[in-house]
Amino acid sequence: MKTTTESAIEFASPGLLRIFASMVYDGLLLAAISIAYGALVVTVSVSTMGQPEAGHRIEWAAPAKLAITFGWLLCLMFFYIYFWQKFGQTLGMKTWRIQVVDERTYQLISRSQAYKRSLTALFSLGFFGIGYWLSFAHPQRRLLHDLTSGTRLILLKKNK
């Protein structure tokens, strides 16, 4: 049986710089997803409404702009939800040896936890990253979206 010290080392929390570094990696993937989403939206728009006149941009009404933005955010959230639930890691998290797990079982998180985590992370990042800075005040360095979704980030050991 493992001692408390061994468990604490095995499940150490990653530092904020490591988390931000993994976010940069994921940001590159999200940029590619955003470009693909934009291409799809433009293709559908041109297919249904026709091509704008030369030198003019596609003009969308306010409700359409809102729907397009909402759809884009859903695509970005789905990226995280899928990878967190299926593998416990995005590509950026895998590169930096970070995994998200259920706080009680240390197993993969559920779909509802992934949804809660992604929604809270979106708002946390949107409000000047307050949910990330909270980790400095938390004894286990957990983020706001960890606390609201019942998850935690763990730092994996290096492969030899």
C-alpha positions, 0 to 999 in steps of 0.5 A: 500500500502506498503512503500519503507521501507517495500518493501526493508525489504521484498525483502532484498538481501541475503549475500554472505555467505548465497549464498555460503552455499546454493551452498554447499548444491547444490554441494552435489546434483551436485556430485550425478548428476555427478556420475550418468552422469559418470555411464551413460557415462561408460555404453554407452562406454562399451556397444558400444566399449566393456570392456577394458582389465583387469587392464586398463582404458577406453581410449577416444579420445580427441574429445570424452573427450571434448564431455563428458565434455561438456555434463557433464556441460550441465547436471549441468546447466540443474539442475539450469535452471530447478529449477530456472525456475520451482520453483525459487529455488534449494534445497540449495536455499530453505534451506537458504531461497533464491529465484531468481526472475525477477528484474522487476516483482519479478515473476519466471524467464523465460527460456532465463533468466535461460540460461543467468544466468547459463552461466554467473554464470559458467564463473563467478565462473570459473574466481575466483568467480569474479561475486560473489565478485562484490556483495560487490561493487554493492549497492543492493549486486547483482551478475554478473549473476543477472545483465546480466540476469535481475534477482535478489536474494531475501531473503525470510521471515522465516516461523512461 
